[in-house]
Protein backbone atom coordinates (compact mmCIF):
# COMPACT_ATOMS: atom_id res chain seq x y z
CA UNK A 1 0.00 0.00 0.00
CA UNK A 2 1.43 3.39 -1.02
CA UNK A 3 0.52 5.13 2.25
CA UNK A 4 2.76 2.71 4.21
CA UNK A 5 5.90 3.59 2.26
CA UNK A 6 8.41 5.79 4.04
CA UNK A 7 10.07 8.53 2.07
CA UNK A 8 12.46 11.35 2.87
CA UNK A 9 13.09 14.82 1.54
CA UNK A 10 15.89 17.34 1.91
CA UNK A 11 14.94 20.96 1.29
CA UNK A 12 17.23 24.01 1.30
CA UNK A 13 16.00 27.59 1.27
CA UNK A 14 17.52 31.04 1.55
CA UNK A 15 16.75 33.00 4.71
CA UNK A 16 14.90 36.27 4.28
CA UNK A 17 14.61 36.98 8.00
CA UNK A 18 16.57 39.89 9.50
CA UNK A 19 19.25 38.70 11.94
CA UNK A 20 17.61 40.26 15.04
CA UNK A 21 14.45 38.17 14.45
CA UNK A 22 16.24 34.91 13.57
CA UNK A 23 15.80 33.20 16.97
CA UNK A 24 12.11 34.16 17.14
CA UNK A 25 11.42 32.85 13.63
CA UNK A 26 13.27 29.58 14.24
CA UNK A 27 11.31 29.07 17.45
CA UNK A 28 8.02 29.70 15.59
CA UNK A 29 8.99 27.17 12.89
CA UNK A 30 9.83 24.56 15.53
CA UNK A 31 6.60 25.08 17.50
CA UNK A 32 4.40 24.66 14.43
CA UNK A 33 6.47 21.78 13.01
CA UNK A 34 6.47 19.73 16.20
CA UNK A 35 2.66 19.64 16.42
CA UNK A 36 2.12 19.13 12.70
CA UNK A 37 4.81 16.46 12.38
CA UNK A 38 3.38 14.49 15.32
CA UNK A 39 -0.05 14.49 13.66
CA UNK A 40 1.42 13.42 10.28
CA UNK A 41 3.84 10.86 11.81
CA UNK A 42 6.78 12.75 10.30
CA UNK A 43 10.23 13.18 11.81
CA UNK A 44 13.01 15.49 10.76
CA UNK A 45 15.65 18.03 11.51
CA UNK A 46 15.97 21.74 10.80
CA UNK A 47 19.45 23.14 10.20
CA UNK A 48 20.15 26.85 10.29
CA UNK A 49 23.26 28.41 8.73
CA UNK A 50 24.06 32.09 8.32
CA UNK A 51 22.05 32.56 5.12
CA UNK A 52 20.12 29.30 4.61
CA UNK A 53 17.82 26.78 6.21
CA UNK A 54 18.08 23.09 5.41
CA UNK A 55 15.39 20.66 6.41
CA UNK A 56 15.39 16.87 6.38
CA UNK A 57 12.01 15.19 6.80
CA UNK A 58 11.00 11.54 6.75
CA UNK A 59 7.67 9.81 7.09
CA UNK A 60 4.74 8.26 5.27
CA UNK A 61 4.90 9.06 1.58
CA UNK A 62 1.49 10.74 1.53
CA UNK A 63 2.53 13.10 4.35
CA UNK A 64 5.78 14.08 2.60
CA UNK A 65 4.33 14.52 -0.89
C-alpha positions in Angstrom: 0.0 0.0 0.0 1.4 3.4 -1.0 0.5 5.1 2.2 2.8 2.7 4.2 5.9 3.6 2.3 8.4 5.8 4.0 10.1 8.5 2.1 12.5 11.3 2.9 13.1 14.8 1.5 15.9 17.3 1.9 14.9 21.0 1.3 17.2 24.0 1.3 16.0 27.6 1.3 17.5 31.0 1.6 16.7 33.0 4.7 14.9 36.3 4.3 14.6 37.0 8.0 16.6 39.9 9.5 19.3 38.7 11.9 17.6 40.3 15.0 14.4 38.2 14.5 16.2 34.9 13.6 15.8 33.2 17.0 12.1 34.2 17.1 11.4 32.9 13.6 13.3 29.6 14.2 11.3 29.1 17.5 8.0 29.7 15.6 9.0 27.2 12.9 9.8 24.6 15.5 6.6 25.1 17.5 4.4 24.7 14.4 6.5 21.8 13.0 6.5 19.7 16.2 2.7 19.6 16.4 2.1 19.1 12.7 4.8 16.5 12.4 3.4 14.5 15.3 0.0 14.5 13.7 1.4 13.4 10.3 3.8 10.9 11.8 6.8 12.7 10.3 10.2 13.2 11.8 13.0 15.5 10.8 15.7 18.0 11.5 16.0 21.7 10.8 19.5 23.1 10.2 20.2 26.8 10.3 23.3 28.4 8.7 24.1 32.1 8.3 22.0 32.6 5.1 20.1 29.3 4.6 17.8 26.8 6.2 18.1 23.1 5.4 15.4 20.7 6.4 15.4 16.9 6.4 12.0 15.2 6.8 11.0 11.5 6.7 7.7 9.8 7.1 4.7 8.3 5.3 4.9 9.1 1.6 1.5 10.7 1.5 2.5 13.1 4.4 5.8 14.1 2.6 4.3 14.5 -0.9 
